[in-house]
Structure formats: structure tokens, C-alpha cells
Amino acid sequence: MADRPGRPRGAHEARAPGALIGDTAQVLLVTFCLLPDGEPGGGLLDSALAARGIGAGWATWDDPDVDWSTADLLAVRSAWDYHRRSTDFLDWARTVERDTVLLNGAESFAWNADKAYLTDLDDLPVVPTRLLDDDDLVAGLRAAIDRFGTVVVKPRTGASGLGVVIVGSTSDARLQGLMAGPWVVQPLVETVRTVGEASVYVFDGRATSQVDKLPGGEEIRVHELYGGGSRVGVLSVEAAALAQRAMAVASERVGVDLAYGRVDMMRHQGRLVVSEIELIEPGLYLGVIPDNAEPLAELVAERLARG
């Protein structure tokens, strides 16, 4: 489940909106209107880039006054409204990458914004996923419940656990809370309540760090909004290998040399399985792992050096 970190304690304070935008910014870090100063802890990324001699500024993706072509590189960091404005956001991404480098790129964004991509990962262990729409909601949901028992239904385009519904029958009253479809339906992975979910970061094909997340109470959503918590994880050989393989498969599917991403995974039926791959704006959890700013800054420096 893609999620977004809350504001970390002790993180650098936000910069003035639009700082360094224009001729002095080599890199623009992309955010959205409710976070004009950038993602929580973004000052750590600013500092890591500055240490490499890279000027960076934050800009809102739908700001008509921003000339994106003035930057040498764009990195989408906290465009946290893309899921409810996906058409506009993807149009923006396709437009700006004509004139500058956009990390991961618009086509990978389009593929990743629709959770149907989970059904396109035959080479990977993945949480079993089926697709639903209004035409087959009842029949499809009944078939999934017959196959899996208790299931999780969520929007195909969504984020932060919004619209997640857990049901065990087609008459469950909680289905009245479904957000607009289409949806994916998956088995409830019970270990999320005991072991939790791990997020592994991959930069230029190499897994570097892990955040472990656990929901609160009877929740399955690991987000702070729902009582979840996060801590630094110990990156295991198994998790690193799965994350690197997942990014390689995703790169093959979209035909793009993916710069970086976050692979979320859970333990299901005795093995780690992919629950999501985040390629659009993988939250760095800088409040949990401040050092996550370093590999992204190094990646940006290498991309700029390529010209």
C-alpha cells in the first residue's frame, strides 16, 4: 500500500516557495499545492544536492508560472494529489519531459498509477490481484471471496490507503464505502497486522535501505493517519534481492531505465511478496532514514553529469 510519511521531528525547516526556481536551479523537485515548500524533511535533500554543487528548488506541478524547461532535471517528490488528478498529472509529465529530463518518466508514471500493473508481474511473487469494475463487481467480488476468503478492495488509482475496504461477503455493509472504481481485489494478508510491511529503496538498480511499517490496532493500513508507525529496518538479503528484481521487471515492462523506486512487500504464505512498486514519487521517509537523501542526490548528480 503506497503511503506518505508525516512531517519528521528534527527535519530541516521548509524553504521559501520557489527558491532557486529559474536560471539558478539545475534541478526542480516537484510537489503539489498543499505542500508548496516540498515534502517533509526535504531540506535534507536540498542539503545533499547542495553538497554536490547542485542548485535545487521546489515547484508545484500545476503552477502555470513555472518554466520547467529552465531545469536540467525534474524529480517528482511530493505530488500527492496525482491519484485524484491523474489525467492532468500525466499530461503535465508528458509535456515537461519533451524539454528536460524527468526521472523515471511519464510512461512509467502512467503504468504505475494504475494498480492493474500488479497483474502484469508474472515473473515476481506478488500479492494475488484481480481486477474489478462496475460491470462485474458482484460476480468478481464473489469469485475472489470464494477463492481467498476475506478480501481487500481498493481503487486502481489511489494512494495513502484511501478507499480501502475489507470484506468477507458481497452483502457486507462496508461495501457501501467503496470509492469510485475500477478496483483491485486481493486476499487479506494477515501478517500485515503482526509482521507489518517493508519498504525497500532501490537506486540505480541497487537496494540501499529499508523502512519497516506496522499498522495500529486492527487496522491493516500502515499509514500514520490510521495509527501506524515506521522504523528503520534491517535490509535482508531476501528483501534486497526481491526489490532489485522487482525494479528490473518493472523497467522491462515499461521499457524505461528506471532511476529509482520503492518496493513494498509483505510476507504471504511463507515468502516475501511484492505489494506495490512506487515509481512516481517514492516517499523517502527522511524522518526515519535521513540518509535516504544521499543516494537520491548522488543519482541526480550522475544523471546531470551524463548531460
C-alpha positions in Angstrom: 0.0 0.0 0.0 1.6 3.2 -1.1 1.9 5.7 1.8 3.3 9.0 2.6 5.4 9.9 5.7 4.3 12.6 8.1 6.4 15.6 9.0 9.5 14.2 10.8 10.8 15.5 14.0 14.0 17.4 13.8 13.9 17.7 10.0 15.1 20.8 8.2 12.6 23.5 8.0 10.9 24.2 4.7 12.4 26.6 2.2 10.7 29.7 0.8 8.4 28.7 -2.0 10.0 28.9 -5.4 13.6 29.2 -4.0 16.1 28.9 -6.8 13.5 28.4 -9.5 14.7 29.8 -12.8 18.2 30.2 -14.2 19.9 29.2 -11.0 18.1 25.9 -10.5 19.7 22.9 -12.1 17.1 20.6 -10.5 13.4 21.2 -9.8 11.8 19.0 -7.1 8.2 18.6 -7.8 5.5 19.0 -5.2 1.8 20.0 -5.1 -0.3 22.9 -4.0 -0.8 21.9 -0.3 2.9 21.3 0.2 4.4 24.3 -1.8 7.7 24.1 0.2 8.2 20.4 -0.5 8.0 17.0 1.2 8.6 16.7 4.9 12.3 16.6 5.6 13.0 17.9 2.1 15.7 20.2 3.5 17.9 17.1 3.8 17.6 16.5 0.1 18.3 20.2 -0.6 21.5 19.9 1.5 22.6 16.7 -0.1 22.3 18.2 -3.5 24.0 21.5 -2.4 26.9 19.4 -1.1 27.4 18.2 -4.6 27.2 21.7 -6.1 23.7 21.3 -7.4 21.2 24.1 -7.1 17.7 22.9 -6.5 14.2 24.4 -5.9 10.7 23.2 -5.2 7.9 23.8 -7.6 4.2 22.9 -7.7 3.5 20.7 -10.8 0.4 22.6 -11.9 1.8 26.1 -11.4 1.3 27.8 -14.8 4.1 30.3 -14.0 6.9 27.7 -13.8 9.0 27.3 -16.9 10.1 23.7 -16.4 12.4 23.8 -19.4 14.8 26.0 -17.4 15.8 23.0 -15.2 18.2 20.3 -16.4 16.3 17.6 -14.4 13.0 17.2 -12.7 12.3 14.8 -9.8 8.7 14.3 -8.7 8.9 14.1 -4.9 5.6 15.1 -3.3 2.9 15.5 -6.0 0.5 13.9 -3.6 -2.7 14.8 -5.5 -1.8 12.8 -8.6 -4.1 10.0 -7.8 -7.2 12.2 -7.9 -6.0 14.3 -10.9 -4.2 11.5 -12.8 -5.2 12.7 -16.3 -3.9 16.2 -15.7 -0.8 15.0 -13.9 0.1 12.5 -16.7 -0.5 15.2 -19.3 1.8 17.5 -17.4 4.5 14.8 -17.2 4.4 14.0 -20.9 4.6 17.7 -21.7 7.6 18.6 -19.5 9.7 15.6 -20.4 9.8 16.9 -24.0 12.1 19.7 -22.8 14.0 18.3 -19.9 14.9 15.0 -18.0 12.1 13.7 -15.8 13.3 10.9 -13.5 11.6 7.6 -14.4 9.4 9.4 -17.0 5.8 9.8 -17.9 5.2 6.4 -19.4 6.4 4.7 -16.2 4.1 7.1 -14.2 1.1 6.1 -16.4 1.9 2.3 -15.9 2.4 2.7 -12.2 -0.6 5.0 -11.5 -3.0 2.1 -12.2 -2.6 -0.8 -9.8 -3.6 -3.1 -12.6 0.2 -3.3 -13.2 0.3 -5.8 -10.3 -1.4 -8.3 -12.7 1.5 -7.7 -15.2 4.3 -9.0 -12.9 4.2 -12.8 -13.7 8.0 -13.0 -13.1 7.6 -11.9 -9.5 6.0 -13.2 -6.3 3.1 -10.7 -5.9 0.1 -10.4 -3.6 -2.6 -12.2 -5.7 -4.6 -9.4 -7.5 -7.8 -9.4 -9.6 -9.4 -6.5 -11.4 -13.0 -5.3 -10.8 -15.2 -2.8 -12.4 -18.9 -1.8 -12.1 -19.9 -4.4 -14.7 -18.6 -7.4 -12.8 -18.4 -6.1 -9.3 -20.7 -8.6 -7.7 -19.6 -11.6 -9.7 -15.9 -10.7 -9.5 -16.1 -10.0 -5.8 -17.9 -13.2 -5.1 -15.3 -15.2 -7.1 -12.5 -13.5 -5.2 -14.1 -14.2 -1.8 -14.7 -17.8 -2.8 -11.0 -18.1 -3.7 -9.4 -16.0 -1.0 -11.9 -15.7 1.9 -11.6 -12.2 3.4 -10.5 -9.7 0.8 -9.2 -6.2 0.4 -10.8 -3.9 -2.2 -9.1 -0.7 -3.2 -9.2 1.8 -6.1 -7.0 1.0 -9.0 -5.7 4.6 -8.9 -5.3 5.6 -5.3 -2.8 6.4 -2.5 -2.3 6.6 1.2 -4.8 3.8 1.9 -7.7 5.9 0.8 -10.8 3.8 -0.1 -9.5 0.5 1.3 -12.4 -1.8 2.2 -12.1 -5.2 3.9 -15.0 -7.6 3.3 -15.9 -11.3 3.6 -19.1 -11.3 1.6 -20.9 -9.3 -1.1 -23.5 -8.3 1.5 -21.0 -6.7 3.8 -22.2 -3.2 4.7 -18.7 -1.9 4.4 -19.0 -2.1 0.6 -21.1 1.0 0.8 -17.9 2.8 1.5 -16.3 1.9 -1.9 -14.8 4.8 -3.7 -15.3 5.2 -7.5 -14.0 2.2 -9.5 -12.4 0.4 -11.1 -10.8 -1.5 -8.3 -8.3 -4.3 -7.5 -9.3 -7.1 -5.1 -6.7 -9.0 -3.1 -6.6 -11.5 -0.3 -6.2 -10.1 3.2 -2.6 -10.8 4.1 -2.9 -11.4 7.8 0.8 -11.0 8.5 0.5 -7.3 7.9 -1.0 -7.0 11.4 1.8 -8.9 13.1 4.9 -8.6 10.9 3.9 -5.5 9.0 5.1 -4.3 5.6 8.6 -3.4 4.5 9.6 -0.7 2.0 12.9 -1.2 0.3 14.6 1.6 -1.7 16.4 0.9 -4.9 18.6 3.5 -6.6 20.2 2.7 -10.0 19.4 -1.0 -9.5 20.8 -1.3 -6.0 18.8 -1.8 -2.8 20.1 0.5 -0.2 17.8 0.7 2.8 14.5 -0.5 4.3 11.7 1.0 6.4 9.5 -1.3 8.4 5.9 -0.3 8.9 3.3 -1.7 11.3 -0.4 -0.8 11.5 -2.1 0.1 14.7 -4.8 -1.9 16.4 -7.0 -4.0 14.0 -6.0 -1.8 11.0 -4.2 -3.1 8.0 -3.1 0.3 6.7 0.3 1.2 8.0 0.0 4.9 7.5 0.4 7.3 10.4 -3.1 8.7 9.6 -4.6 5.4 10.7 -2.4 4.8 13.7 0.5 3.1 12.0 4.2 3.6 12.7 7.5 3.3 10.9 11.1 2.5 11.9 14.5 1.8 10.3 14.6 -1.8 9.1 17.5 -4.2 8.6 17.8 -4.8 4.9 17.9 -8.6 4.4 19.4 -10.4 1.5 15.9 -11.7 0.7 14.3 -8.3 0.7 17.1 -6.7 -1.3 17.0 -9.4 -3.9 13.3 -9.1 -4.3 13.3 -5.3 -4.5 16.1 -5.3 -7.1 14.3 -7.9 -9.2 11.0 -6.1 -9.0 12.6 -2.9 -10.3 14.3 -4.8 -13.1 11.0 -6.4 -14.1 9.2 -3.0 -13.9 11.9 -1.5 -16.1 11.4 -4.2 -18.6 7.6 -3.8 -18.6 7.7 -0.1 -19.3 10.8 -0.1 -21.5 12.5 2.6 -19.4 15.8 2.6 -17.5 14.2 3.4 -14.1 16.3 5.6 -11.9 14.9 4.7 -8.6 11.9 3.4 -6.8 10.4 1.9 -3.6 9.3 -1.7 -3.4 6.7 -2.5 -0.7 6.5 -6.1 0.4 4.8 -8.4 2.9 5.2 -12.0 3.9 2.5 -14.2 2.4 2.3 -18.0 2.6 5.8 -18.2 3.9 7.6 -15.9 1.5 8.1 -12.2 0.7 5.8 -10.9 -2.0 5.5 -7.5 -3.7 2.5 -5.5 -2.6 3.4 -2.3 -4.6 6.1 -0.7 -6.6 6.3 3.1 -6.3 7.9 4.8 -9.3 6.1 8.2 -9.3 7.1 9.8 -6.1 8.5 7.2 -3.7 8.4 8.7 -0.3 11.9 8.7 1.2 10.8 8.7 4.9 13.6 11.2 5.6 12.3 11.4 9.2 13.0 7.7 9.7 16.1 7.4 7.4 17.7 10.8 6.9 20.5 9.2 4.9 18.0 8.3 2.1 18.6 11.8 0.8 22.2 10.8 -0.1 21.6 8.1 -2.7 19.0 10.2 -4.5 21.3 13.2 -4.5 24.1 11.0 -5.9 21.8 9.6 -8.5 20.8 13.1 -9.6 24.4 14.2 -9.8 25.2 11.2 -12.0 22.3 11.9 -14.3 23.3 15.6 -14.6 26.9 14.5 -15.4 25.6 12.4 -18.3 24.3 15.6 -19.9 
